Amino acid sequence: MNQFLRRALCGIALIVAAVGTTGCQHESQAEQEAVRTVSYRAVMESNKPVPEKVNTWLGAMSREDKVGQLMIISLHGNTLGQSQKDVIRKYRVSGVMLTNENIHNKNQVKAFNNDIMQTAMTASMVTPYIAVNRDKVLHTNDSFLRLPEPNRLGQLPMERIINLATRSAIEMHDMGFNLVIGPNANLGVPNVSYTSDPTWAGYMDLAMAERYQINQMWFGYNYFPAVTLGDASFNTADEAKNYLNNNDVAVFKRLIAQTTANTYMLVMSHIQIPAIDNQHLASASKPVIQDWLRKDLGYDGIVMTDRIDVGALQANQKIGDYAVASVVAGSDLILVDADTVHIDEVHRALTQAVANGTITNERLNEAVKRILSMKMQAQIQQ
């Protein structure tokens, strides 16, 4: 009898366990199916306000989708082969930054960019950024309108600057780009800055930004804070900020106040200002990003890093560790070079950091929400 009871009880336990397991499996499958049945295209095409669209899609995204949105990568080659498509799909990246390696002629660039967009669409991904740093396109390349060097551009009359910005924006949009890294807001930096005059720099940048907006281009103001401080040194954070607030940061302050939200991002430099943060570069510094840029200057848009491999090298850290530190500090979008080893390392590090709580769900959702808020703006569609 005891043996019979034991067998009966064991049988009941197995049935309960099986039912419980089946229930969990059905719940998991149902949850996954719910995600699958929420179409990104349908959300984009709905008449709901942008914040509601953002919240709808944020709730439907997997952790993998969210981690991918933190990365904008570069690729090798000037055609989009299967291996490049696999990278885009595997890591579900936020976008692709084209470099001179990818640019051969206008028709080739147009096909390359179209293939990026189609790859994302067929994988049910969020609209990808397709970006270029316009000032870094080689002047010997005839694929693009020939623009003056940055310092020469700043010497032109405003009418001519607006004309060039308009033509350049139309050209980039026609080739399939939707994000231009620029205008530059730094002052007095050789081969980067347009001018040393903060008033003229702000005036120029806002005029160029307007032409990008009209021609359906997102953009990123370069580089916060100053790329070079020359011989300037400071004893306190307030002293450093006061100095910069009358120089480069004066330009950023004006741009933040006068540029339409969710049409642009700010690109962080890898400079270190010891008086503000003696342990971290600006692109991985909470005192710079959270306290200064966000709280003091009131910026609530996307913070993007310059190439993360450069920052990691300067900080003497592994590239994945630096990417995590940058996101924890407040960066929303990490720019990764075309090295697939680097892309994989950054993705694995970010994924692990989210899994173990180093990057909290709150911080992850905050970053992704900013990115979606830009991508779901009605004025720029794929």
N, C-alpha and C positions, 0 to 999 in steps of 0.2 A: 504493500500500500504506500509506504513511504517512497519507494522507488517510482511508483506510478505518479504520485503527486509531484515528485521532483521533475519527472519528464514533462508532465502537464504544465507545470510552472515555467519550465525552460521554453516549452513551445509557445506559451503565451508571451513570454518576454521577447522571443524572436519575432513574433507577429507584430508586437508593439513597436519594436525597434525598426522593423521593415516599414511599417506604416509611417513612423516618424521620419525615417530617412526619405521615403517617397514624398512625404509632404514637403520636406525641405527642398528636395530636388524640384518638385513642381513649383514651389515658391521662387526658387532661383531662376528656373526657366521662365516663369511668368514675369519676373522682374526684368530679365534680359529681353523678353519679347516686348515688354512695355517700352524699353529703350529703343528697340528696333522699329516700333510702329510710330514713333515720333520722328517725323521727317524734318530735317534741317531746312530743306527747300520750302516745305509747307509753312514752317515757322517764319522764314524770311519773307514769304509772299503774303502772309496774313496782314490784316489791317490793325493788329494790336500795336500799342506803343512800344518803342524800342526797349524800355526797361522790362516790360512784360515778356517780350520775345527773349531777352537775355536770360531772365529767370527760368523760363520754360526750357530753354535748351541747356542751361547749366544743370538743371535737375535731371535731364536725360543723359548727360555725358557720363561715361565711365571714367574711372581714375586714369586709365591709359590715355583717353582723349584729353583729359585736363593736363596731364604732364606734357603731352605733345605740344599743347598750346603755349607752353613756356619756352619753346625752342624755335628759332629761325636759323636755318642752316644754309650753307653754300654747297654746291655740287661741282664735280669735275666734268670736263667735256663741254662740247657745244651742240650736242644732240642729247635728247632725253631717252636713253636706253632703258632696258628692263631693270638693270641694277639700280639706276637712279630712281626709277619709279618705285622699286621695292623699298628703298630707303624712306621715301616720302610716306608710303603706306605703312611700313613697319612702325615708324616712330610717330606717325600721325602729327607731323610738325605744323607749327603755326604758319610757316612760310618759308620761302627760298630767296636768298639774296644772290643776285647774279654778280659775277666779277668779270674782269677783262678776259679771263679764260673762257667764259661762256659766250662771249660776244664776237661774232664774225661779221654778220651783215644784218640788215633790218629784217629781211624775210626769215632768216635763220632764227633770230631772236624772237620774232613773232611766233614761229612754230614752237620754239623751246618753251616760251611762256604759256602758249595754248596747251601744250602737253602737260605742263605742271597743273594747270587749272583742271583739265580733264581727268588727270590722275586723282586729284583730290575729290572731284565730283563723283567719280565712279566708286570711290571708297567711302562715300557718305561722310566726307570730312567737312569741317567748317571752311568757309571761304579762305583760301590761303593768301597771305601777303606774297606778292611777287615784287621784289624790291631791287633797287639799284642805288648806289651812292654816286650821284651824277657827277660830282666834282672829281671822283676818282677814275672816271672813264678816260682812257688814254686819249690825248689830243690827236694822236696819229690815227685813231680809229675813225673811219668815215661813216660808220653806221649811225652816228648821232650828229646832231647839229653841233658845229664847232663853237664852243663857248670860251670866253677869255679865262685866263687863270684867275683864281678867286680874288687876289689883290687888285688885278686889273679890272675885274667886274665892278668892284667897289668904287672905282674912279669914274665910271660911266654916269651919264645923266639918268635920272629916274625913268624917263620915257623909254630909253634904250634898254634899261634893266627889265622893265615890265614887258617889253616886246620880246626879249630873249627868253624870259621866264614863261611867257605864254606859249611861244613856239616850242620850247623844250617840253612843257607839260603835255601839249597836244601830241607831240612825237612819242613821248614815253607811254602815254595812254594808248595810242594807236598800236604800239608794239606789245601791249598786254601787261605793262607794269601798272600796279595800283598803289605803290609806296615808293617815295623817293626819300633817301636819307639826305637831308638838307632842308632849309638853308642853314648856313653856319652862323652861330651867334657869338662865337669867340672873337676876341679882339687881339690884333697885333701878332697873330701866330703865322709865321711864314708858310706859304703854300696852302693855308687853311682859311684864314680870316679874310673877310672882304675889306675890312677897315679897322682902324684903332679908335674910331669915334663911336661911343655907345649910342648916341642919338641917331646917327646915320645908319648904324648897323640895325637898330630896331626898325627904323623906317623902311630900309631895304627888305629886311626879312618879312615884315608884315605884307609888303607889296607882293613879294614872291609867293608867300603863303596863300594870298588871295587868288593868285593865278592858278596855283595847284588845286585849290578847292573848287574853283569854277570849272576846271577841266577834270574833275573827279579823280584826284590823286590825294591819298593820304601822305603825310610827310613827317619827318623827324628832325627837330632842331638839334644841331650839334654844338658843342659837347659840353655837358655840365659836370663839374664847374670848369674853370679855366684849364686848358691843355698845358699851358706854361705860365709860370709866375715870374720868370726871369730870376732876378736876385732877391725877390721879395721874401722876407721871413717874418714870422709873427710869434708873439709870446702867448697869446690867448686866442680862443676861438672867436670871441667878439672882435678882436683886432683883425683877424683874418677875414671875417665876414664883412666887417665895415669897409675894408679895403676893396674886396671883390664886389660888394654891393654898389660901389661907385664905378665899376669897370664891367667885366663880362656879365656878372650876375644882374646888373642893372638892365642889360638887354633881355635876359631871360625873364626878369620880373615883368617887363613891359609885354613881352610875348605871351606870357601866361595870362595876363590880365585882358589882353585884346584879341586872342585867337580863339575861335569857336571850339568848345570842348568836344572831345571824341573825334576830331579830324586830324589830330597830330599826336606825336609822342616826343619825349625828350631822350636823347642818347647820352649815357653817362661816359665820362672819361675815366681813364685808369690812373689819374694823378693822385698823389697823396698829399694832404695838407696836415702835417703833424699837429699843428695847434688845434685842429678840429678833431682829428682822429689819428693817433700815432700808431695804431695797430693795423688799420685797413686802408686799402685804396678806396677812392670815392665810390667805385662801382660795387663795393661790398661793405659799405659803411652806413650803419643805421644813423649816426649823427648827421651825415651828409644827406642821405635820402629821406629818412623819416622826419628828422628834427628840422633840418634846414629847408630842403626842397618842398616837402609836403606841408609841414606845420607853419614855418615862417613865410614861405612864398605862396602857399595855398594851392600848390599843384596837385591835382587828383587824377591825372591821366596816366597813360602807360609810361613806365620807365624801362628803357631798353639799354642793354650794355653795348659797348663797343666789343670787338671780337674777344671772346672769353679766353682764348688760348694766350693772348697777349697779357691779359690781366693775371692769369695763373702763373705765367712765366715771371712777371714782375713781382708777384707775391710769393714766389717759390713754393707753389702749391700744385697738387694734382688738379687737372682741369675740371674733373668732376666735383672735387671738394670746393673749388672756387665757385663753380656754378651754384652749388647749394648755398654757400655763404652769401652769394649775391642775392639770391631769391629770399633768403631769411632776412637780409638787410632791407629788402623792399623793392628789388628789381622784379619786373613782371615778365620780361622777355629777354632771353639769352641768345646772343649771336654766336653761332658756332661755325668754325671754318669747315672746309670741304673734306677734311680728313675723316673717313668713316670710323676710324678707331676713336677719335675725339667725340664724334656724334654719339657713338654707342656708349662711351664712358660717361658723358654728360647725362644721357638719358637714364642709364642705370643708376647713377648717383642721385638724380632727382627722384626717380621712382622709389629707391630705397629710403630716401629722406622723407618722402611722404608717408611711406609704410611705417616707419619707426617714429614718426611724429616730429622729426627735426624741422620739417616744413609742415606746419599744422594744416588741417583741412580749411581752417579760416583763412590762412595766408594763401593757400592754393586757390580757393574760390575767389578771393579778393583779386588776385592777379588775372585769373581767367575771365572774371566778370568785366574787368577793364578792357581786356582784349576783345571780348564779344561785343561790348558796348560800342567799340569803334567799328568792328566788322559788320555790325547789323545796322549801321546808319544808312538811311534810305538813299542818300545822294551818291553812294558808291556801291554799285552792284556788279556781280561777276557776269 
